């Protein structure tokens, strides 16, 4: 079997960033998949499921309520390797043009202090697996270490 695209990226060189993972066409629409890489694969500890679950709830809520991108949000969720998230948007976008949205989303996550949306038994299949304080901390780390000074090296996959 042929390797899928995401398995052809050199994870030994990959750093935290905002990357276009792929662009798919469906009829006349383009779906852009973004790799929101929060930790350096195989070199930094992966994120725990509780904080990733919280980031997923907060990120999906933020995106679906965004006035510009709410109706363009196809999906936001964790990578199986627990080093980041995938964000799928309807439209043909670059990493640079979407970074302001990603920055706003992670500022929202960093600053969030209320009840986690959807973190109740009737709304979620694993509602107790949440960690808001670590989600806040990881969002701050991603903002300070990656998003606030992002350069081309962290917007395009390494060769």
N, C-alpha and C positions, 0 to 999 in steps of 0.2 A: 504494500500500500504506500501511496505517496504521503509524505509528511504534510500536515496542514501548515499554513503560513506561520502561525504563532510559534510553532516548534522549530522554525528555521532562523529565528532571531538569536543572535549570540548572547545568551544570558550571562556569560562570563564578563561581557563588556557593558551590559545594560545597567544604567543608573536611573535613579528616580527622575521622572519627567512626565510629559504629556505627549504621547505618540499616536500617530494614525496607524492603527493596526491593520486595517483593511477598508476597502470601499466595495460595497456590493450593489448591484443593480437589481431592482425588481420592477418590471414593466418600465415606466418612465421615471421611477424614483431612484435616488442614490441613498444608501444607508452607510454612514461613516461610523466605523467602530474605533473608539479611542481606547488606548491602553494608558490608564492613569496609574503609573508605577510609583508606589510610595516607598518601597524599600529596594535596596540593591540585591537582586536575586543571588542566592548562594553565598552571600558575603555578610548579610545582616540578618538578624532574627526575623522570622515571619511574624505577621500580626496574629493575635489570638482570635478565635471565632467570635467571642462576645463583642469586642470592639469593632470588628468588621461588620457584624450584624447591625450594630448601632449606626455605623457609617452608612450602611446600605439603607436602613430605614430613613435616616435624615437626608441622605443624598437624593434618594428617589422622591421623597416628599418635596424637597427644594426644587428639583428639576421639573417635576410635574406641575408645580405652582408658579414657575417662572413665566412672566408675561410674554417673553419672546420665544423661549424654547420649550414651554410646557407641552404644546401640541406637536412638537418635533421630537420629543423624547420617546424613544422606542424601548430602551432598557438601561438600567443601571444596577450593577451587581458585582459581587466579589469574584476574583480569579481563584481557581482551585488551589493554586500554589500559595495563596495568602500573602502575596507581595503587592497587590494593588486591586484595581477595579476596572471593569469594562463599562464604557458609556457608549450607547448606540444612539445616534441622532439621524433623523430623516433630513437629508441634505448633503451637499458636497462641501465639506469643511476641511480646513487645514488645522494643524495643532496650534499654530500661532493665533489664529482668529478665534479659537474656542477657549484659549487660556483665560481670558477675563471671566468667562462663565464658570470655569473650573475653580478659579480663585474665589469668586463670590460664593460658590457652593461650599468650599472648605472654610471660608470665613464664617459662614452660617453654622457649619458643624463645630468649629472651634468655639464659637460663642454661645451655642445652644445650652440652656440650663433647665428647660421645662421637662414635662413628661415626654418620653420618646413616642412619636406618632406610631400607632399600630402595635405597640408593645403590650398588648392585652391578649388573654387566652383566646378570645373569640376572633381576634384579628390576625394572629400569627401562630404558626405551627411550633415555634420554639421561643415563646415570648420572654422566658426567664433568662435566656442567653444574651444578655445585653451588658454593656459597660460604657456608660456615658463619659465618665471622667477620662478613660483611656482614649475614647474616640475624640474627645476635645484635645487631648495631648497630641495624638497622632496627626490631627488636622493642623494644629499649630506647627508641628515639626515639618510637615509637608509644605505648608505655606512659607515658613522661614527658611527652610533648607533648599527648596526647589522653586516654588511658584513665584515668590517675590523677586527673584533675580534670574528668571529663566532665560537661557540662551539657546542658540541653535543646536548645541550638542545635546540638549535635553528635550528637543522637539522632534528630532529625527533619529530613527533607530541607528545604532552603530553598525558599521560594515563588518 
